Amino acid sequence: MARSCSTSVSSASSSLSDALRAVLLDPAEATALQVHGRTQAAVLAALYVDGGDLHAVFTRRRDDLRSHAGEISFPGGRRDPGEALQVTALRETEEEIGLPREHVEILGALTPTPTVATSYAVYPFVGLIDPGKEWTLSPREVDAVLELSISDLRAGYDRRRMLRRGVPFRTDTYVVGEDLIWGATARILADLLARLDALPPA
């Protein structure tokens, strides 16, 4: 578990961008990493500063989807043939929640991670955006956009007993209100929080 110090910043400035770049993976190096999974996918961890606190943007998937129904995840999806993974993350985010790719400052990447049930190799990228965005949700995929503060996510860490296909297991989770984050998204979030711990004090 990441330590529970506050990650507050005063403004979304170039100094914040530089500090975040220093603790993230280089995107080119991250995409060269091999991870188990039949299908490559990419997601975007979009961050913004509001009220002196860093926030991350998630989606809640529709309940009627065939895979990962109702789960909370970073926006993203499957890589198209010949497409750079960073482009995949930006394209899928724009399609899912209407965030224009030109409004995202890509700062770096996180460690890629596999999904267990669907055999995806997920490559996460981190971008900085302005606060106060208006979202346009994909009616086929997205039920809601969640904007959660890093401090609330840290406070919501727990290790829970869950069931997958009737088999119990214990796993890292993050709970904010009624919103539960687990699985590959929780692993990506844990990596992000650990890297944020390395930021210099605001």
JOVENKA-V582024 format. One record per residue. D_CENTER is the distance of its C-alpha to the mean C-alpha in Angstrom with 1 decimal. Layout:
D_CENTER  D_CENTER
This chain:
16.8  15.9  18.7  18.7  19.8  18.8  16.6  18.4  19.2  22.0  20.9  18.5  21.0  21.5  21.9  18.4  17.2  19.5  18.5  14.8  16.0  18.3  15.8  13.3  14.5  16.5  14.8  18.2  18.5  15.1  16.0  19.3  18.1  19.2  17.4  19.0  18.4  20.7  18.3  15.8  12.6  9.9  6.5  5.6  3.7  7.0  9.0  12.6  15.5  17.7  20.6  20.1  16.8  13.3  10.9  7.3  7.2  6.5  9.3  12.0  13.6  17.4  19.6  21.8  19.6  20.9  17.8  15.1  17.0  16.0  12.8  9.6  6.5  3.9  7.1  8.8  11.8  14.9  16.4  19.7  22.7  23.2  20.0  18.1  14.6  13.4  15.5  13.9  10.4  12.4  14.9  12.8  10.9  14.5  15.9  13.7  13.6  16.1  14.4  16.9  15.7  18.4  16.9  13.9  14.8  13.0  13.3  12.5  10.4  9.3  11.4  11.3  11.7  13.9  13.9  17.2  18.6  17.8  18.0  15.2  14.2  10.5  10.0  6.7  7.8  7.6  9.9  12.1  13.5  16.4  16.4  18.2  16.9  18.4  16.4  18.2  16.9  17.7  20.4  20.1  16.5  14.9  16.6  14.8  12.2  11.2  11.1  11.0  12.5  11.6  15.2  14.9  12.0  14.1  17.1  15.8  15.4  17.9  19.0  20.2  22.5  21.3  23.0  22.1  25.1  27.3  26.5  25.4  22.9  21.3  17.6  15.2  13.8  12.5  14.7  15.0  18.1  18.2  14.5  13.6  10.4  11.6  11.9  9.5  6.4  8.5  9.5  6.3  6.1  9.8  9.9  8.2  10.7  13.4  13.2  13.4  16.4  18.1  18.2  21.8  22.9  22.7
